[in-house]
Structure formats: C-alpha cells, structure tokens
C-alpha cells in the first residue's frame, strides 16, 4: 500500500448509518426524510468528542440557540423559506 490512509471518519459515519439502517428495516419507502434528518442531527445536535464536545456546526462557527434545537432549526428554515417567497 502506498502511504498511510486514514479513513476513520468515513468508517465511523458508515457504522452509524449501518446501525441506523438495522433499526429502520421496516420502512416501506426508501425516499423518506430520515437520512436528511439524521444528517441534520449529526451536524447540528450531536456532540463529537473528537472536536472538544462540539457539534460540527459549532466547530464551524454556526450556533443554534434555544432549549430545543430541532424547533429552532425548523423555525429558521421556515423563516428562510418565507423570506425567499417575498423576494
């Protein structure tokens, strides 16, 4: 093998998705909102030990405030969608 390859981050993500797939085998449709929802959870809500117990969003300087981050994200998305309609 040429050089060192470090694919730990990708393997970790694959492990998370595989574990989640096992739980959701009973889903009847493939095109659900579950994977995008999990991506939002992973990037905006789940704390990661590898980046000092921050979310990836926080590490990038994106702060989601409020007691319930899901509600905050949904409200912000709706506000953004409404603003786009007005322009």
C-alpha contacts under 8 A as a table, 3 or more apart, distances in Angstrom:
res1	aa1	res2	aa2	distance
1	X	4	X	7.88
7	X	10	X	5.37
7	X	11	X	6.16
8	X	11	X	5.07
8	X	12	X	6.04
9	X	12	X	5.11
9	X	13	X	6.34
10	X	13	X	5.16
10	X	14	X	6.12
11	X	14	X	5.00
11	X	15	X	6.04
12	X	15	X	5.08
12	X	16	X	6.29
13	X	16	X	5.09
13	X	17	X	6.19
14	X	17	X	5.15
14	X	18	X	5.96
15	X	18	X	5.11
15	X	19	X	6.04
16	X	19	X	5.17
16	X	20	X	6.18
17	X	20	X	5.03
17	X	21	X	6.03
18	X	21	X	4.98
18	X	22	X	6.39
19	X	22	X	5.36
19	X	23	X	6.80
20	X	23	X	5.25
20	X	24	X	6.41
21	X	24	X	5.06
21	X	25	X	6.11
22	X	25	X	5.56
23	X	26	X	7.91
24	X	27	X	5.77
27	X	30	X	7.24
29	X	32	X	6.46
32	X	35	X	7.33
33	X	36	X	5.57
33	X	37	X	5.94
34	X	37	X	4.97
34	X	38	X	6.03
35	X	38	X	4.98
35	X	39	X	6.17
36	X	39	X	4.95
36	X	40	X	6.31
37	X	40	X	5.10
37	X	41	X	6.24
38	X	41	X	4.91
38	X	42	X	5.99
39	X	42	X	5.02
39	X	43	X	6.13
40	X	43	X	5.25
40	X	44	X	5.71
40	X	45	X	7.43
41	X	44	X	5.48
41	X	45	X	4.98
41	X	46	X	5.99
42	X	45	X	6.10
42	X	46	X	5.16
42	X	55	X	7.64
42	X	56	X	7.85
43	X	46	X	6.67
43	X	55	X	5.99
43	X	56	X	5.14
43	X	57	X	5.71
44	X	55	X	5.70
44	X	56	X	6.62
44	X	57	X	5.42
44	X	58	X	7.52
44	X	64	X	7.34
44	X	69	X	7.96
45	X	55	X	6.07
45	X	69	X	6.99
46	X	54	X	7.89
46	X	55	X	5.71
47	X	53	X	4.96
47	X	54	X	4.96
47	X	55	X	4.72
47	X	56	X	7.93
48	X	51	X	5.70
48	X	52	X	6.85
48	X	53	X	4.83
48	X	54	X	5.65
48	X	55	X	5.91
48	X	56	X	7.55
49	X	52	X	5.37
49	X	53	X	4.64
49	X	54	X	7.35
50	X	53	X	7.02
51	X	54	X	5.77
51	X	55	X	7.63
51	X	56	X	7.73
51	X	59	X	7.23
54	X	57	X	7.96
54	X	58	X	5.91
54	X	59	X	6.26
55	X	58	X	5.12
55	X	59	X	6.27
56	X	59	X	5.00
56	X	60	X	6.37
57	X	60	X	5.10
57	X	61	X	6.36
57	X	62	X	4.97
57	X	63	X	6.85
58	X	61	X	4.91
58	X	62	X	4.93
58	X	63	X	5.48
58	X	64	X	8.00
59	X	62	X	7.35
64	X	69	X	6.35
64	X	72	X	7.03
64	X	73	X	7.37
65	X	69	X	6.62
65	X	72	X	6.96
66	X	69	X	5.99
66	X	72	X	6.41
68	X	71	X	5.48
68	X	72	X	6.45
69	X	72	X	4.96
69	X	73	X	6.07
70	X	73	X	5.23
70	X	74	X	6.15
71	X	74	X	5.14
71	X	75	X	6.04
72	X	75	X	5.19
72	X	76	X	6.11
73	X	76	X	5.11
73	X	77	X	6.08
74	X	77	X	5.08
74	X	78	X	6.17
75	X	78	X	5.15
75	X	79	X	6.11
76	X	79	X	5.03
76	X	80	X	6.10
77	X	80	X	5.07
77	X	81	X	6.14
78	X	81	X	5.02
78	X	82	X	6.09
79	X	82	X	5.10
79	X	83	X	6.11
80	X	83	X	5.05
80	X	84	X	6.25
81	X	84	X	5.14
81	X	85	X	6.46
82	X	85	X	5.16
82	X	86	X	6.56
83	X	86	X	5.20
83	X	87	X	6.70
84	X	87	X	5.38
